[in-house]
Amino acid sequence: MVSWELIGLSSDGQAADLFTDIAVNYIASTQMTDGSWPERWGRPPLEYSAISATAVAIRALHLYGFPSRAGSLTTDVREAPPGFEKRGPPV
């Protein structure tokens, strides 16, 4: 998932650039209508559910969201599924 790429770049100290802007637009565009982001690759333990995919997408948006999209990205994050922060790991 592109979100992991941005998290990795951030940990290496990469400044925002054209690539990160494109990646942020892509991540924002893949948000589902229920507010979550889809689990695409099924690579446990890093990504195994919509909950983990959503958490990683939100982190990437926080790291590289750019000022001109700040309002819409904040809305994207606020529209994550209700109770998302209260859910525990699947059993």
PyRosetta script that sets phi, psi and omega in degrees:
from pyrosetta import init, pose_from_sequence

init()
pose = pose_from_sequence("MVSWELIGLSSDGQAADLFTDIAVNYIASTQMTDGSWPERWGRPPLEYSAISATAVAIRALHLYGFPSRAGSLTTDVREAPPGFEKRGPPV")
pose.set_psi(1, 142.2)
pose.set_omega(1, -178.6)
pose.set_phi(2, -59.0)
pose.set_psi(2, -31.1)
pose.set_omega(2, -179.8)
pose.set_phi(3, -58.0)
pose.set_psi(3, -41.0)
pose.set_omega(3, 178.6)
pose.set_phi(4, -63.9)
pose.set_psi(4, -35.9)
pose.set_omega(4, 177.1)
pose.set_phi(5, -59.8)
pose.set_psi(5, -45.5)
pose.set_omega(5, -179.4)
pose.set_phi(6, -66.5)
pose.set_psi(6, -39.0)
pose.set_omega(6, 178.3)
pose.set_phi(7, -63.2)
pose.set_psi(7, -41.8)
pose.set_omega(7, 177.6)
pose.set_phi(8, -64.3)
pose.set_psi(8, -44.3)
pose.set_omega(8, 177.9)
pose.set_phi(9, -61.0)
pose.set_psi(9, -41.1)
pose.set_omega(9, 179.3)
pose.set_phi(10, -62.6)
pose.set_psi(10, -41.6)
pose.set_omega(10, -179.4)
pose.set_phi(11, -67.1)
pose.set_psi(11, -22.4)
pose.set_omega(11, 175.5)
pose.set_phi(12, -89.1)
pose.set_psi(12, -0.3)
pose.set_omega(12, 177.7)
pose.set_phi(13, 83.7)
pose.set_psi(13, 17.1)
pose.set_omega(13, 179.9)
pose.set_phi(14, -66.1)
pose.set_psi(14, 126.3)
pose.set_omega(14, 175.5)
pose.set_phi(15, -75.2)
pose.set_psi(15, 157.5)
pose.set_omega(15, 176.5)
pose.set_phi(16, -61.2)
pose.set_psi(16, 141.9)
pose.set_omega(16, 178.3)
pose.set_phi(17, -151.4)
pose.set_psi(17, -168.7)
pose.set_omega(17, -178.3)
pose.set_phi(18, -59.3)
pose.set_psi(18, -42.4)
pose.set_omega(18, 179.3)
pose.set_phi(19, -60.2)
pose.set_psi(19, -47.3)
pose.set_omega(19, -177.6)
pose.set_phi(20, -66.5)
pose.set_psi(20, -35.1)
pose.set_omega(20, 176.7)
pose.set_phi(21, -63.2)
pose.set_psi(21, -43.7)
pose.set_omega(21, 178.3)
pose.set_phi(22, -63.5)
pose.set_psi(22, -42.4)
pose.set_omega(22, 179.8)
pose.set_phi(23, -63.1)
pose.set_psi(23, -42.2)
pose.set_omega(23, 178.1)
pose.set_phi(24, -61.2)
pose.set_psi(24, -44.1)
pose.set_omega(24, 177.6)
pose.set_phi(25, -60.2)
pose.set_psi(25, -41.8)
pose.set_omega(25, 179.6)
pose.set_phi(26, -63.6)
pose.set_psi(26, -48.1)
pose.set_omega(26, -179.6)
pose.set_phi(27, -58.6)
pose.set_psi(27, -46.8)
pose.set_omega(27, 179.9)
pose.set_phi(28, -61.5)
pose.set_psi(28, -35.3)
pose.set_omega(28, -177.6)
pose.set_phi(29, -75.5)
pose.set_psi(29, -15.7)
pose.set_omega(29, -178.7)
pose.set_phi(30, -95.2)
pose.set_psi(30, 5.0)
pose.set_omega(30, 178.0)
pose.set_phi(31, -65.7)
pose.set_psi(31, 135.6)
pose.set_omega(31, -179.4)
pose.set_phi(32, -76.8)
pose.set_psi(32, 164.5)
pose.set_omega(32, -178.7)
pose.set_phi(33, -65.6)
pose.set_psi(33, -22.2)
pose.set_omega(33, 177.9)
pose.set_phi(34, -85.6)
pose.set_psi(34, 1.9)
pose.set_omega(34, 177.5)
pose.set_phi(35, 97.3)
pose.set_psi(35, -9.3)
pose.set_omega(35, -179.2)
pose.set_phi(36, -90.1)
pose.set_psi(36, 173.6)
pose.set_omega(36, 170.0)
pose.set_phi(37, -112.9)
pose.set_psi(37, 143.9)
pose.set_omega(37, -175.1)
pose.set_phi(38, -74.5)
pose.set_psi(38, 146.5)
pose.set_omega(38, 170.8)
pose.set_phi(39, -83.1)
pose.set_psi(39, 121.0)
pose.set_omega(39, -173.2)
pose.set_phi(40, -108.0)
pose.set_psi(40, -36.7)
pose.set_omega(40, -168.5)
pose.set_phi(41, -108.1)
pose.set_psi(41, -19.6)
pose.set_omega(41, 177.8)
pose.set_phi(42, 59.4)
pose.set_psi(42, 52.0)
pose.set_omega(42, -179.4)
pose.set_phi(43, -107.2)
pose.set_psi(43, 80.3)
pose.set_omega(43, 178.6)
pose.set_phi(44, -60.6)
pose.set_psi(44, 147.5)
pose.set_omega(44, 0.1)
pose.set_phi(45, -91.0)
pose.set_psi(45, -0.9)
pose.set_omega(45, -175.8)
pose.set_phi(46, -69.2)
pose.set_psi(46, -41.5)
pose.set_omega(46, -176.8)
pose.set_phi(47, -146.7)
pose.set_psi(47, 107.1)
pose.set_omega(47, -177.3)
pose.set_phi(48, -137.2)
pose.set_psi(48, 5.4)
pose.set_omega(48, 179.1)
pose.set_phi(49, -160.3)
pose.set_psi(49, 169.1)
pose.set_omega(49, 175.3)
pose.set_phi(50, -63.2)
pose.set_psi(50, -27.7)
pose.set_omega(50, 179.6)
pose.set_phi(51, -66.6)
pose.set_psi(51, -49.4)
pose.set_omega(51, -180.0)
pose.set_phi(52, -67.7)
pose.set_psi(52, -38.9)
pose.set_omega(52, 178.1)
pose.set_phi(53, -62.7)
pose.set_psi(53, -39.4)
pose.set_omega(53, 179.1)
pose.set_phi(54, -67.1)
pose.set_psi(54, -43.1)
pose.set_omega(54, 179.6)
pose.set_phi(55, -61.2)
pose.set_psi(55, -42.6)
pose.set_omega(55, -179.3)
pose.set_phi(56, -68.5)
pose.set_psi(56, -40.5)
pose.set_omega(56, 178.4)
pose.set_phi(57, -63.0)
pose.set_psi(57, -43.5)
pose.set_omega(57, 179.4)
pose.set_phi(58, -62.7)
pose.set_psi(58, -42.2)
pose.set_omega(58, 178.8)
pose.set_phi(59, -60.9)
pose.set_psi(59, -45.1)
pose.set_omega(59, 179.8)
pose.set_phi(60, -62.6)
pose.set_psi(60, -40.6)
pose.set_omega(60, 178.6)
pose.set_phi(61, -65.2)
pose.set_psi(61, -36.2)
pose.set_omega(61, 177.4)
pose.set_phi(62, -67.8)
pose.set_psi(62, -35.7)
pose.set_omega(62, -177.8)
pose.set_phi(63, -73.8)
pose.set_psi(63, -39.9)
pose.set_omega(63, -170.9)
pose.set_phi(64, -126.0)
pose.set_psi(64, 7.3)
pose.set_omega(64, 175.9)
pose.set_phi(65, -59.5)
pose.set_psi(65, 137.3)
pose.set_omega(65, -174.8)
pose.set_phi(66, -104.3)
pose.set_psi(66, 155.3)
pose.set_omega(66, -170.4)
pose.set_phi(67, -52.6)
pose.set_psi(67, -39.3)
pose.set_omega(67, -177.0)
pose.set_phi(68, -68.2)
pose.set_psi(68, -16.8)
pose.set_omega(68, 178.1)
pose.set_phi(69, -112.1)
pose.set_psi(69, 10.6)
pose.set_omega(69, -174.7)
pose.set_phi(70, -54.3)
pose.set_psi(70, -44.6)
pose.set_omega(70, -179.2)
pose.set_phi(71, -63.0)
pose.set_psi(71, -46.9)
pose.set_omega(71, -178.0)
pose.set_phi(72, -71.7)
pose.set_psi(72, -33.8)
pose.set_omega(72, 178.7)
pose.set_phi(73, -69.9)
pose.set_psi(73, -35.9)
pose.set_omega(73, 175.8)
pose.set_phi(74, -63.0)
pose.set_psi(74, -41.2)
pose.set_omega(74, 177.3)
pose.set_phi(75, -63.7)
pose.set_psi(75, -42.2)
pose.set_omega(75, 178.6)
pose.set_phi(76, -56.5)
pose.set_psi(76, -46.6)
pose.set_omega(76, -177.9)
pose.set_phi(77, -68.3)
pose.set_psi(77, -40.8)
pose.set_omega(77, 179.3)
pose.set_phi(78, -65.1)
pose.set_psi(78, -23.6)
pose.set_omega(78, -178.7)
pose.set_phi(79, -88.3)
pose.set_psi(79, 8.1)
pose.set_omega(79, 173.9)
pose.set_phi(80, -57.6)
pose.set_psi(80, 154.2)
pose.set_omega(80, -173.7)
pose.set_phi(81, -51.9)
pose.set_psi(81, 137.6)
pose.set_omega(81, 178.0)
pose.set_phi(82, -56.2)
pose.set_psi(82, 137.9)
pose.set_omega(82, 179.0)
pose.set_phi(83, 79.2)
pose.set_psi(83, 2.6)
pose.set_omega(83, -178.0)
pose.set_phi(84, -52.0)
pose.set_psi(84, -45.6)
pose.set_omega(84, -176.5)
pose.set_phi(85, -68.5)
pose.set_psi(85, -14.6)
pose.set_omega(85, -178.2)
pose.set_phi(86, -95.7)
pose.set_psi(86, -10.1)
pose.set_omega(86, -176.5)
pose.set_phi(87, -76.3)
pose.set_psi(87, 141.9)
pose.set_omega(87, 176.9)
pose.set_phi(88, -99.3)
pose.set_psi(88, -177.1)
pose.set_omega(88, 178.4)
pose.set_phi(89, -66.2)
pose.set_psi(89, 152.2)
pose.set_omega(89, 178.9)
pose.set_phi(90, -66.1)
pose.set_psi(90, 150.3)
pose.set_omega(90, 179.2)
pose.set_phi(91, -106.8)
pose.dump_pdb("model.pdb")
